[in-house]
Amino acid sequence: MLPGMAVLEQKALTTGACVHGMRQLVLLLIITAIERCQSFYLPGVAPIEYSENAKVDLKVNKLTSAKTQLPYGYYVLPYCRPPEIVDSVENLGEILVGDMIENSPYEIQMLRNVTCRVLCKVSLSTEKKDQFRSMIDDEYLVNWIVDNLPAATRYTFGRLGPEGKSEYSYMNGFPVGIEKSGRYYVHNHVRLLIQYHTQKGEYEGYRVVGFEVEPQSMTQALRADSEKPNGFQGLCQDGAASPLFDLDLHDEIVFTYDVQWMYSEQRWVSRWDNYLRMTGGQIHWFSILNSLMIMLFLSGMVAMILLRTLYRDITRYNELTTAEEAAEETGWKLVHGDVFRRPRHAKLLAVSVGSGMQILGMSVVTLICALLGFLSPAHRGGLLQSMMLLFTFMGVFAGFSSARLYKLFGGDDWKMATLMTAFLYPGILFVLFFILNLFIWGQKSSGAVPFTTMFALLVLWFGISVPLVFLGSYFGFQRPPIEMPVRTNHIQRQIPTQPWFIQPLFTSLVGGVLPFGAVFTELFFIMSSLWHHQFYYLFGFLGLVLVILIVTCAEISIALTYFQLTSEDYRWWWRSFLASATSAVYVFLYSILYFSSRLQIEKFVSTLLYFGYMFMISLLFFLLTGSIGMLASLQFVRVIYASIKID
């Protein structure tokens, strides 16, 4: 072997060893990252280790009801109060949903069980009794928090699960009381079942991994005991020995509680699993399969248009040579001189598409953050706050998109177009929100957003979103206009009489059915989360549904646009937007069905709140789906007219 070859072989061996070492290092880093991800199920929330007998705070939150949708502060009812009520630090999302997290007089110590400890004794006036009756009639729930875990009430079903154990589910919070045969019974005794976990090899102390509440209504017996903090020792007995606390038969109410600590094998990283357990995993998979079938059906239709009909059209158009053949020409090629003609209300269309892109950007980034675990339920109010901030920062995409489209239409009033993008749809949403907030404020509910928070929202809007819209609009207008494959004629072509099934109203209503059909099952779970105060954490399903929705909106708009152009009708701009945007009409109609079948709302203000917020959600869905359909159709029309020869 030559000396030079030996040196090269030695270098090759060294290089191979280095590559092998790098592969091992990368593999080790990946394994470490996976283990780290498994260790932190909820990023950004650090576990707290308590030593034995350490104080564990119990905090109280708002009282909520699915019947009224009006939250109230915990101390609106005559519950036991601490010497000084201290509010916890709240973020923007917590304030917008009406959270009021405050301290409580409950004394809990790690691993120390307590039986029938007297919290306080409260005199009941007629007014206080009426407050309890009203809250019980409206089915209000009490919400507590221990170590950032919400109180849950376990409900056991009669049927047995796969392992032979009784199946159960959790409800967030517990009822203020119950009503039976016109008698009102207040839950004045609670058993706090707190689960803990310890891992001596990994950390010192104990971690809270579960918090359940068993509410009871009972008439306790009291005896004097100077050693107790309140000077009383409670005697709590279940069953007939301790009858229910009838509100009408007493002028005083005694609040007592038990604390029971239980060891659990469940680790801290998975302690939210019980709360996030959703009944209906099979329904979610059915929803995904249903949406996929709709998407595949539309994909097949669009593929047939593109691969067969459209290919045949393009081939036929490009082979026309004689004047007689050109005179007999029919179809979408005939409208090539008008297909890119500026539509009516072009400025409003550009603004609507820009706002839709703003909503799409917010949705995509929010879902990515949620899938990575940064928007977990442990970050109370984090999801809503993130959506608000992302919507604000996505103003740059709104300005850019509307500017590019408005420049394509040949518009010159760019200042007004930018102002409309910044203020039209955000202004509609803010005015509606402000009016609804006035009604909530009139009910003295904690859900009323303070005027200081309203001012903060205005600062976000005027101080951040509006300048970003102008910045995006500036970059959009500075770029050269989008090139069209054909020129627009000066004289408009006459549109032939259209059959009834190509009319705008019919095609729009038909087009909106399929995007709505792709999302309606998941919409049920989202609405249950909103209006029944349940946890929603199925962002993986939601991400798949969003992808299916985008594809479905694009395909239905492309298909209907092609059929319209084939009928020699070139007014496709607004039609392509409305073809998928009308799915929002079905969302609002579905909200009416949900209201009548799933909710028991009777009060005028609560009804107004429901339909006000559902109208706002439907408006956002309208802009999102319409923008996707219109931009997909624009790209489709550009491609097909670029593929034919125009004399």
C-alpha angles and dihedrals in degrees: 000000000000117000091238092054091051091054091049091049091050091051091048091052091048091048091048091051090050092049091048090049091049090051091052090048092050091047090050091050091049092050090047091049091050091050090047090051090050090050093055109046091167110038117217096025113103119204119243119224115208124200120221113288090011116147116261114198121226111202127192126223135189127306110246135194132187089205097060105018086213114122121206134194117267095240092055084092119061095261124148112284131208118237089259126019112221122191118220120233109275130199126216093267093054092051093049093054093045100249115168108184112187139162124263138206094243112122114210126172126189113266093354111123119210129196124202097336112181112236100181145312119241129194114233117220122187090260093053091048090052089052091054092047092050092049092047092049090052091048096238119186128215115228121203132175131210118180089345091304116121119231111261131196116214118223116193121208123217095237124085124240128229092277094051094257126123113266118236142176135201129239120202109245129349133262122270087227145311136259122217125176093339094311121116122218120189121211098237098157126057132185110211111208107193120183122206136187132200132189109186094189093057106033143355123249133018133299127210110237104165141026122189129169127206107195119203137181113218144146104238126204117230132205129183115261118168092196093065119087093240095038091246137096115208125221110206120183129174125228128013093342088070112034123207118277104255109201094211095053099054138061094192132048125204120206117207135166144193126214119204122180118205129185115236132191089214112112125229093248092062100037092111093059093093092053094045094047105122121199104224109049088146089053089055091053089047088052092052092047091047091051091046091052090052091048093048091049091052092043089054091050093049091044090053090050094048101039102036116015098030094043090050091048094050092047092049093047093049092049096053108115112151127071092237092056090048091051090054092048116128137173136050097332090070092067095052090114093055105030093095095040114137110266126228114271089016092166093056091048092052091048092049093050091047092052090047091055089050090055092045092052091049092049095049096047092044091052092048091052091046093050090052089054099248093121100051123151088255087073094070109212091001096121095054093042092050091050091051094049094043091049088053094050093043088067087097090064091047092054093045095048096046091046094051092049094044090051089051088056090053094246119164102185093085095153093060091044091053093046091051090050091052098043114019106076097020087050093052091050094046094049091050091047092049093050092048089048090056090057091049090048089052089058090053089235124160086231090076108108111232117243089242089061089047088055090050089053090051089051090053090049101043098027101045114007099047095048089047091052090053090047092052091045091052092054091044094054093043092060119083115264120268109269117238120211094225136037123245117240121234093229119059118237117238113250115227121233109283125221117246095256092060094054114121097242095051097044092046093051092047092046093052094056097071099050088047091048089054093058109025097098093051088044089063092059093045091052091047088054092050101043103027095043094239126152116258116197104144094114092145090063090043091052091053091047091051091052091048090047092052092049093045094050092048094048098046091049092049092049095049092044091054093050090049094050090047087059087056094249109136098183093103103130099087093029092059089050095048095041091077100018092067087072083083088065089059090047090057092045089051089052088057090052091047091050093053097042107032107028132062098204112152107158119095096230092049091050090048091051093050097050092038093056093041089053089053091049090048090050091053090048089049092056094042098051095038093053092050092050095046096049091046091052091048091055091045094051092047091052097049095047091047089057098061132070115248117196 
